[in-house]
Amino acid sequence: MLTFNAILKELKDVPVNRLEELYQLVHSMTPAAKQSESMRKKILSFGGAFSDMSEKDYADYLNHIEANRKELFERRIDL
């Protein structure tokens, strides 16, 4: 039976340039609650994504999004 200590002994041989890859692999095997922090960081990395847009272009973008939402979510569907 494989033990935690046996795994740790093998980890010492992982090359330094592969540690990030190993970390991501281990993270992919953790419960969803722990993965949510990783997802949060990925989402926050998009902060400021529209900062290079002019005020006019950003306002147009928001108006377009609002119009699309109204069209998609405020319609009646007969079942």
N, C-alpha and C positions, 0 to 999 in steps of 0.2 A: 504494500500500500504506500502510495506517495504521501510524504509528509510535508508540512509547511517548511521545515528546515531544509529538506532536500531541494525544494524549489528555490529557496533563498541561496543555497550554495551554487546552484546553476546560474542564478541571476548575476553573480559576481563576474562571470565570464562574458557577459553581454558587452559588446564594444560601446564606447561612450557615444559614438555617432548614431547608434541605434536606440538609445534610451528613450527618446521622444516617441518613437514608433512602438516600443514596448509599453510605455505609459498609456498610449492611446488604446492598445490592445487590451490591457488590463481594465481600463476604464470602460471599454465596450462590454465587458462581462459583469459590471457592477449593477446593482438594482437600479431601477428607473429613478428613484428619489435622488440618488447621487448623480445620475446623468442629467437631471434637470438643471443643476448648477452649470454644467458644461454647455447645455443648450442656451441658458441665460446669457452666458458670456459670448456665445456665437451671435445671438440676436443683438446684444448690445454693441457688437463690433460694427454694426451698420449705422450706429449713431453718427449724425452729421453727413450722411450719404447725399443729402440734397443741398448741402451748404454751398456748393458751387453754382447753384441755379440762381437766376435773378429773381427778385421779388415778384415780378410780373409772371414769369414762367412757373414759379411755385404756386402762385394763386390760380393760374390756369389749370395746373395739375390737380390741385385740390377741388376745383369746380368740376373737372372731368370725373374725378373719383366719386364725388357726391352724386353726380348725375347717373353714373353707372350703378351705384348702390340703389338709388331710388328705382331705377328701371328693373334691376334684378330682384330686389327684396320687397318691393311694395306693389307687386302685381297679384291679382287674384288667379288662383289655379283651381279649376274645377276637377275634382277627382271622380 
